[in-house]
Structure formats: C-alpha cells, structure tokens
Amino acid sequence: MGLNKANPETTGILQPNDNDVLCGRGGSINAHAGNEQFRGLVEKYRRIYLNARFKQEKRLIASSIVDEIKALDPPGRFLAKDSATETWYS
C-alpha cells in the first residue's frame, strides 16, 4: 500500500484513537469505539438518506457524517491497516 511518507500525521499510526473509524472486517474492527460511533451516525441519518430523491442530497448527507466524525475531539480519521508494517494510515 502506498504510504504517504510526506505527512507523518496520516501514516504509521500505531494506536488509533477512540474516534477513528477503522476500515476492515472482523470482531475487533466492529467493536472499535469509533466504528460503533460511525454506525450510530449512519443509523441516525438512514431515514433521511433513504428518502432523499437526488444524488446531490445523498452526497450531502454522506459528507455530513464524515464531517461529524472529523469534528470530534480528538478528530476522527478513516484508517486502513498496512499489513506490511502493521500500522494504520489514512
């Protein structure tokens, strides 16, 4: 996976924070606090999203979920794991 070496803030993350959303599968990913928060936000917006008639509306709803995650303290990030280094990156 191509890590962005120029920005250490987004690469080589050893310990995700509780607001981070971890990409992947499995029990440990699903049980992560940030993923649980994310699923709660998705559920909160679900009915509005399903009733949206236009793609632009749906994009705005999805963007607002991402914005809410990023506005948390500490800010939430969407992270994937680099299996070669066993670190997380965004």
C-alpha positions as CSV (number, residue, x, y, z in Angstrom):
1,M,0.0,0.0,0.0
2,G,1.4,3.4,-0.9
3,L,2.0,5.2,2.3
4,N,2.3,9.0,2.2
5,K,5.7,9.5,3.7
6,A,5.5,13.3,3.4
7,N,2.8,13.5,6.0
8,P,3.6,11.7,9.3
9,E,0.2,12.7,10.7
10,T,-1.5,10.3,8.3
11,T,1.0,7.4,8.2
12,G,2.5,4.9,10.6
13,I,-0.3,5.3,13.2
14,L,0.4,2.7,15.9
15,Q,-2.7,3.3,18.1
16,P,-5.9,4.6,16.6
17,N,-7.9,6.9,18.8
18,D,-11.4,6.2,20.0
19,N,-12.9,8.4,17.4
20,D,-11.1,6.8,14.4
21,V,-13.1,4.7,12.0
22,L,-11.1,1.6,11.1
23,C,-11.6,0.0,7.6
24,G,-11.7,-3.7,7.5
25,R,-13.6,-6.7,8.7
26,G,-13.9,-8.7,11.9
27,G,-14.9,-8.5,15.5
28,S,-12.1,-6.2,16.7
29,I,-12.8,-3.7,13.9
30,N,-16.6,-3.8,14.6
31,A,-16.1,-3.4,18.3
32,H,-13.8,-0.4,18.0
33,A,-15.4,2.7,19.6
34,G,-15.0,4.8,16.5
35,N,-16.7,2.2,14.3
36,E,-19.6,1.9,16.8
37,Q,-20.0,5.8,16.8
38,F,-19.9,5.8,13.0
39,R,-22.6,3.1,12.7
40,G,-24.7,5.2,15.1
41,L,-24.4,8.2,12.9
42,V,-25.3,6.2,9.8
43,E,-28.4,4.9,11.6
44,K,-29.3,8.5,12.7
45,Y,-29.2,9.7,9.0
46,R,-30.6,6.5,7.5
47,R,-34.2,7.5,7.0
48,I,-33.2,11.0,5.7
49,Y,-30.8,9.3,3.2
50,L,-33.4,6.8,2.0
51,N,-36.0,9.5,1.5
52,A,-33.6,11.7,-0.4
53,R,-34.6,12.0,-4.1
54,F,-31.5,13.3,-5.7
55,K,-27.8,12.1,-5.7
56,Q,-26.7,15.6,-4.5
57,E,-28.8,15.3,-1.4
58,K,-27.4,11.8,-0.7
59,R,-23.8,13.2,-1.2
60,L,-24.5,16.0,1.3
61,I,-25.8,13.5,3.9
62,A,-22.8,11.3,3.5
63,S,-20.5,14.3,3.7
64,S,-22.2,15.5,6.9
65,I,-21.5,12.1,8.5
66,V,-17.8,12.4,7.6
67,D,-17.7,16.0,8.8
68,E,-19.2,14.9,12.2
69,I,-16.5,12.2,12.6
70,K,-13.7,14.7,11.7
71,A,-15.2,17.3,14.1
72,L,-14.9,15.1,17.2
73,D,-12.2,15.7,19.8
74,P,-9.8,14.2,19.1
75,P,-10.7,14.3,15.4
76,G,-11.8,11.0,13.9
77,R,-10.0,9.7,10.9
78,F,-10.8,7.0,8.5
79,L,-7.9,4.5,8.7
80,A,-6.8,1.3,6.9
81,K,-4.1,-1.0,8.1
82,D,-0.9,-1.6,6.2
83,S,-0.3,-5.3,6.7
84,A,3.4,-5.0,5.8
85,T,4.1,-2.6,8.7
86,E,1.1,-3.4,11.0
87,T,0.5,0.4,11.2
88,W,-2.6,2.4,10.3
89,Y,-2.8,5.1,7.7
90,S,-5.4,7.5,6.3
